[in-house]
Amino acid sequence: MKTKSENQVFTTDLRETLKSIMKSEIDKLAETLESLEPKERINIICKLMPFVFPKVDTINSKADEPVKWD
């Protein structure tokens, strides 16, 4: 059975390894997307969009309510 500090070291190592893998994949993303068929490329791009663009919220106003523009 691992001790708490051994688990923390394992978790830290795992996170660093995953960060390294993700960085490598992100660096190759453009090449990877270019190698896909257009339908697959659009599907992947659509799945990645929520991580890049903020979610748009619906704004409802009541009659005669002043509109606040930021």
C-alpha angles and dihedrals in degrees: 000000000000122000122236092257091049090052090049091051091048091049092048092049091047092051092049091049092049091047089053092049092048092049091051092049093047090051089054096040098104092051092045093050092048090055093056128089112259093252092052092044092053091047092053093045090051090051091050096047096085089060092054106034126050117246113260114233123211113242119208122191132190125232113280091011113139115246116234114209116195 
